[in-house]
């Protein structure tokens, strides 16, 4: 599959068919299929801690939370990707009746790794910003207490807030939800340094 991606253009439909049969996940980047690396134990712990503590109803509003097996379609850039966590305000908008991908997250969370952190912070963030419902981007280190929170402002600027201490509390700007870094990083073993 990797060799094929270097010499053949794939349509989104071909990618989805291949992805259904694949033993591993791949992203689709406007004709190119790029295999994804597996996640570490710390990566999984952080994702699970966030999702486990996020309530599905807040202030009488309903939310849906999707983990890394749900695809995100970025129509402007013709990309399918797998964010670590996506939150949808209300009903998800799926790309088809099989519900293979969504297009309307308000919050996206990525757990950073050595191999993806630069991409997550730059090009991927730029592509995510093409989605009108997207309001907040959370980047979480898995090797120390370190979170970058980008919140969209009314004038379309993005405000960065950093959290660097185990005593900090991450407060979402677009959803009435907060989580302490101690809870978010519960059972994470920094000494293992098992970064991807």
N, C-alpha and C positions, 0 to 999 in steps of 0.2 A: 504494500500500500504506500509506503514512503517513496519508493522509486517511482511509482505511478504519478504521485503528486508533482514530481519534478518535470514530467513530460506531457501531462494531459490536463486539459481544462475540464473541471467537473461542474455540472449545473447544480443548483441547490437541490433539485429533485434526486439527482444521482447521489449526491452526498447523503441525503436522508435515507435512501435505500441502503447504501453501504453502511451507514451508521447503525441501522437496525440489525445488521448481521455481524457487526464488528465485535471483537472481544475486548476492545478498549475504546475510550472516547477520543474523538478528534474534533477540532474546530474547523469551521469552513470560512475561508478568507477570500471571497470573491473569485471562486474557481479553484482555489488551492485547498487541499485537505492537509491539516497539520495535526499529527498525533499529540496527545496531551500526556504529561508525566503523571504518575500516580501520586497520591497524597500521603503525607506522613501521619503518624499518630497525633502529634501536636496539632497539625492542621485539622484533623477530624475532631479532636476534642474542642477546639475553639469554635468551629462551625456548629457543633452539637450544643455547646453551652449557650451560644447566642440563640439558636432556634428553640431550645428547650425553655428558655426564660422569656421569650417574646410572646405576649398574649395575642390571641387572634381577634379579640374584641377590645378596643380601647376607645373610651369616651363615646360609646355606642356606635363606633365605626367598625366595620368588618375588614380584616386584613387576611391575606393569604401569604404564606411563607413557603418558598421553594428552595431546596438545597441543590447541590451541584449536579444532579441528574436531569434537571430541567434546562432546556436550551433557551437562549435569548436570541431573537432575530433582530438584527440591526438593518432595516431595509435600505437606508441611504447608502450604506457601505457594503451591502450584500454579504453580511457576515452572520454566522451562527457561532455562538460561544456559550460556555458553561460557567456563569458566575458561581461563586461558592455559596452565596445566599442572596435571594431576591425577595423583597417584600412588595406586595401589590396592594394598593388602597382600593378596596372594593372587589369587583369581579375582574379576574384575569382576562386579557384579550389574547386568545390563541391564534396561531397562524392558520390552523386548519381544524377540521372536525376530529382528527386523531389526537389533538392537543399535544403536539410534538414540541412546540415552542411558544413563548409569550413575547409580547412587545411593549408591555406597559408597567415595568417595575417603577416604584417611586424611590426605593432604597436598594442599593447594591452593596454587598459586602464581599471583599476579596481578602483571603488570607495570603500574605506575601510569602514568597520563597525566593531563594537566590536566583533561580532560573527565570522567574516571571516578574519580579518586583519592578524592574525598569519598565517593562511593557505595561504592567498594571497601572503604574503611576502616570504614564504618558499617552501612548497611542490608544490603549484600550479605554482610558478615561475620556479621551477626545471622542471616540466612537460612541461611547455610552451617552455623552451629552447630546447626541442627535435625537434622543428619545424625548418627546415633549413631557411625559409624566415623570421623568427622572429628576429627583430633587436632592438626593443625598448619596454620597459615596464614602464608604468606610473601608480603610486599608489597615489591616491588622498584622503586625509582626508576629511570627510564631517562635521567635528566639529570645525576645525580651518584652517588657512592658512598653509598647510603642504602638500608638494608633494615630492615624491621620484621618480626620473627618472633614470632608468637603461638603458644604451646604450651599445650595443655590439661593441667591438673593433675588429680590424683585427686579433688579436691573440686569439680571442674567450674569452677574459676577458670581464667583464661587469663593466662599469664605472658608479658610483653613483653620481648624482648631486641632492642636496636638495634645495627646494624653501620654505622659511619660512615666507615671508613677503607679505603683500597685494600689495606692490610695485614691486614685482618680476615679471619677464616675463618668462614663460615656453617656451623654444626653443627646438623643436624636433631635434634630431641628424640625424635621418634617412630620414626625410622629411623636406623640406624647409617651415616650418610653425612655427609660434609662437603665443602665446596667453597670455595676461596679467592675473595675478591671479584675478585682479578686475573683468575682464570680465568672467573668468571661474567661479568665485564664485558669480556672479550677482544674486540677489534675495535669496541667501542662508541665512538662519536665524540661526546663531550660538547660539543665546540665547535660541532657542527652544530645543537645545541639543536633537534633535529627531533622534539620532543615532539608527541603527538597533540593 
